[in-house]
Amino acid sequence: MQINKEMHKIPEADVELLKIMAHPVRLQIVKELEHRKICNVTQLTELLEIPQSTVSQHLSKMRGKILRSERRGLEMYYHIVNSKACQIVSVLGL
């Protein structure tokens, strides 16, 4: 049986999503946002128990493709816009 190479080609958007998600901190951020729906940087810093600068760095890598942000006063709040990110966390059993 011949396998059609096009059948097994992974869409570039999915490859890019996996690259972005390929870090334990980013997986944890998605997990927390999936559970809480929306969080600011301070809340994520407390939940993950890592420095604010680290959280901000990882959020910036996910902004656009996975997360959206909105300003409320002085704080930026983040929420998930790519449901595939939640599926990845779920498949990994996190």
KAJO-V883417 format. One record per residue. N is the residue number from 1. RES is the residue in one letter. SS is DSSP state (h for helix, s for strand, l for the rest). PSI is psi in whole degrees, 0 to 359 (999 if undefined). Layout:
n=<N:N>
res=<RES:RES>
ss=<SS:SS>
psi=<PSI:PSI>
This chain:
n=<1:2:3:4:5:6:7:8:9:10:11:12:13:14:15:16:17:18:19:20:21:22:23:24:25:26:27:28:29:30:31:32:33:34:35:36:37:38:39:40:41:42:43:44:45:46:47:48:49:50:51:52:53:54:55:56:57:58:59:60:61:62:63:64:65:66:67:68:69:70:71:72:73:74:75:76:77:78:79:80:81:82:83:84:85:86:87:88:89:90:91:92:93:94>
res=<M:Q:I:N:K:E:M:H:K:I:P:E:A:D:V:E:L:L:K:I:M:A:H:P:V:R:L:Q:I:V:K:E:L:E:H:R:K:I:C:N:V:T:Q:L:T:E:L:L:E:I:P:Q:S:T:V:S:Q:H:L:S:K:M:R:G:K:I:L:R:S:E:R:R:G:L:E:M:Y:Y:H:I:V:N:S:K:A:C:Q:I:V:S:V:L:G:L>
ss=<l:l:l:l:h:h:h:h:l:l:l:h:h:h:h:h:h:h:h:h:h:l:l:h:h:h:h:h:h:h:h:h:h:h:h:h:l:l:s:s:h:h:h:h:h:h:h:h:l:l:l:h:h:h:h:h:h:h:h:h:h:h:s:l:l:l:s:s:s:s:s:s:l:l:s:s:s:s:s:s:l:l:h:h:h:h:h:h:h:h:h:l:l:l>
psi=<129:137:127:118:329:331:328:7:127:129:140:324:324:321:315:319:316:321:315:320:351:53:135:323:319:322:318:320:313:319:313:318:328:319:316:349:314:137:156:175:319:315:316:322:316:318:318:345:48:161:148:321:325:315:313:319:315:323:320:327:333:345:131:300:328:319:157:152:153:141:132:100:237:350:147:128:141:145:158:135:351:105:338:330:319:322:321:313:319:315:324:351:29:999>
